[in-house]
Every structure is written in C-alpha cells, then in structure tokens.
Amino acid sequence: MPRRQPVATSRRSSRRAPLLDMAANLFSRQGFAGTSIRDISRAVHMLPGSIYCHFDSKEALFLAVYEEGVRRIAERVHAAISIGADPWDRLHLACTAHLETILDRSDYAQVVIRVQPHEVPNMAAQLIALRDGYEALFRDLIEAVEDIAPARKRSFRLLLLGAMNWTQHWYQPGGASPARIADQFLALLRTTHPPQEAAAHGE
C-alpha cells in the first residue's frame, strides 16, 4: 500500500494541469455562470464525479484557475521590475509586463480580468484577496514615486489599473505595442496628477 500512494498522487497531479487549462478556457469564453462541471468534464474527457476528486465544487475549481492566472501575471511583473532602478522606470516596466500578459489573450489572464468576484459569491472574499495582493505590487511601485502627491497616489493606481485592464476591449493586434500604451497612460496620468511640488502650491 505505501508504494501505491505516490502513483495515485502522481496520476492526480498529471490530470490537474489539463483540467485547469480546460476550465480556464471555458470560464474565459463562457463566464463562470455559463460554464458547468459537465461542460468541463466533457471537454477533458472525464466523468463529472472524477472532477470532484480534484476540487470540491465548481467554485473551488474556479478559484484555482483564478489563483493560477494571478500568479502568472504577477510572475511576469516581478521579472520585469527586477531590472529597473528608477521608480518611474520600474512602474513603466510593470505596466508593460501587465499589458503584455493580458493582451496575449491567454485564458488565465482573460479569467482574471473579465470575471468579477461578485460573480462567484461563495469565493468572492478569496478572489478579492488574490486581486488585492496583486494590486499591492502597483501600490508599492507608485508609493516609491516621490513626485506624485501622497493624497493622489490611490486614484493614480486605480485609474492606471482600470485603464490597462480595459485595453482588452479595444486593443487590436498590430497596433501600438504594450510598451507604447504604457508610455501613453503614464504620460496622461502624470499630467492629470502633477508633481508634488505643484500640489503643495495649491495647483
């Protein structure tokens, strides 16, 4: 018996990855409410009951997909900012990496950006925590930029993330590069949120 357990565990692990991939594909195209466990089981050629050996519910499966999507985006942002030194340069690198990831149309990124936590009520708190943990990356990057007035940093972050995430709705392949879009967004926000010195003089 002790020798059989690793084999069973390995088999479950090997089936988990394609299960997550297919679930991400269906959730990204059909949304959470529009995707059933039966849809996913048919797509991965598994019995519905077999999916419950991996996840207790559709909500738990969605949470795993969302968590993997956040991990992938955060990983690319962390890698990008590791080569930057100046705070504005690091923020630009982070924006470019974020845009590159969500605009490559990967299923995981589509799920993270398009499915809102309130659409999965039983997992909303966990989804919000994952989202907030990722957005803390940008909060820290913006906090490091000294020439943004402290009182304006929160709105700067919300406007920036909102603008970047909305690009999925209008971006056309072959248009402006993610780096160029990041340039334009940051330039606009720097104009909207003038340097701290100006704010101190009553702008």
N, C-alpha and C positions, 0 to 999 in steps of 0.2 A: 503493500500500500504506500509506504513513504516514497517509493520510486515513481509511482504513477502521478502523484500530485503535481510535480513540475511540468509533466507533459500536458496535463489538463490546463494548467495555468498558462503555459505557452500557447496552447491552442486558442484559449480565450483571448489572449493578448493579440495574437495574429489576426483574429477576426474583428477585434475592436477598431483597428485603424480603418479598414474599408467600410465598416459600419458608420463611423464618424464622418468619413468622406461623403458617403452617400446621403447621410442625414443632412449634412451641411448643404449639399447640392439641392435637395428637396426643400429644405427650410428657406434657402436663399431665393428659390423660384416661386414657391407656393405660400411662404409665410408659415408661422407657427400653427395658427388655427387651421390653415388649409392643408396641412400635412398630417397624416395619420400613421400610427405604428404599422398598420397594414401596408400603407404605401411604401414605407421604408423596408419592411420585410420582403415585399415583392422585389424591390429594386436590388437588394443584396442577396436574394435567393435564400432567405432564412424563414423559418416559421415565426410568426409573431411572438410565440412563447419563448423562442430562443433569444430574442432581443432582451427580454426581461431577465435573462441570466447575466446580462451586462449592465442593464440600467433598470431601476425600479419603476420608471414611468417615462412617458414622452417628455415631461418637463425635465427630468434628470438627464435625459439624452440631449435635450436642447442646451441645458446648462453646460454640459461637457463640450458641445460644439462651440458655444459662445466663449467659453474659457480658452479653448484652443485658438479661436480667432483673435482674442485679445493678446494671447501670448505671442502669436506670430507678428502682429503689428508692433507690439512693444519691443520684441527682439530686434526688429529692423531699425526702430528708432534708437534704441540703445547703441547698436552697432554704428549708426550714422553719427551720433553726437560724440562718440569716443575719439573722433579725430579733430574735433573743434576746440578752440580755446576762447575766443571772444564770445561773450554772451549772445550777441546778435547772430553771429555765425552759427553757433550751436542751435539757436532757435530755428534759423533757416534750414539747417541740416535736418532737424527733427521734422519740420513741416514737409520738406521734400520727401523724406522717407515715409511719412504718414500718407502723403498723396500717392506716392508710387505704389504703396501696398493696397490702398483702397481702390485705385484706378486700374489695377491689373485684373479686376473682375473675378478674383478668386472667390469661391463660395463662402469660405470662412469670413473674409472681410465683408462680404455682402450681408451676411447674417448680423455681424456686429453693428454695422452702420444702419441697416434698414429695419431690423426687428427691435421694437422698443420694449423696455422692461415691463411696462404695464400690460403688454400683450400676453405675458406669461405670468399671471398674478401669483401663482404658487412659488415662483422662483424670482419674483421681482427684486426682493431685497438682495439676493446673491448677485443678480445681474447688475444692479446699480453699484454694488461694492466693487465688482470687477471693472466696470466702466470708470468709476471714480478713482480706482487705483491706477488705471492707465492715464487718466487725465491729470493725475498728480505729477506725471512727468513734465507736462507742459506748464503746470503751475510753478514747479521748481525752476524751469528754464526761464519763465517770464519774471519770476521773483529776482533772478540774477541780473536782469537788465535794469541798470540803475536809472536810466533816463526815461523810464515810464513812471509816472506819478503813482505812488503806492495805492491811492484810492481808485485808480483806473485799471489796475492790473487784472482784477477779476473780470471786468467787462471785456478787456482786451482778450483774455483767454477764451471766454465764451463766444465772442464774435469770431475769433480765429478758428476755433474748432468747428463751430457751426458752418462757417463758410467753406472750410475744407471738406467736411462731410457731405455738403450739398453738391459738391462737384460731380458726384456720381450721377446726378440727374441731368447734367448738361455737357459733361466732357465728351469730346469726340476724339478717338484715336487719330493721331497725326496732327493734332492741334498743338497748342502750347504745351511745353514739357512740364512735368510736375515741379521742377526747379523754378521755371519761369512763373508758374502760377503762384508758387510760394513767394517769389520776389514781389509780385503784384499785390498779394494780400498783405504782406508785411509793410510794403511801402504805403498802402492805403491806410492801414491801421496806425502807422507811425504819424501820419498826417492827422488822423482823427484823434489820436492820443498824443498830443505834443509833449516834448521833453519836460521833465520835472521842473526845470527852471522856469519855463513859461507858466506852468500851473501855479507856481509859487508867487507869480506876479499878477495873479488874478485873471490870466488869459482872457 
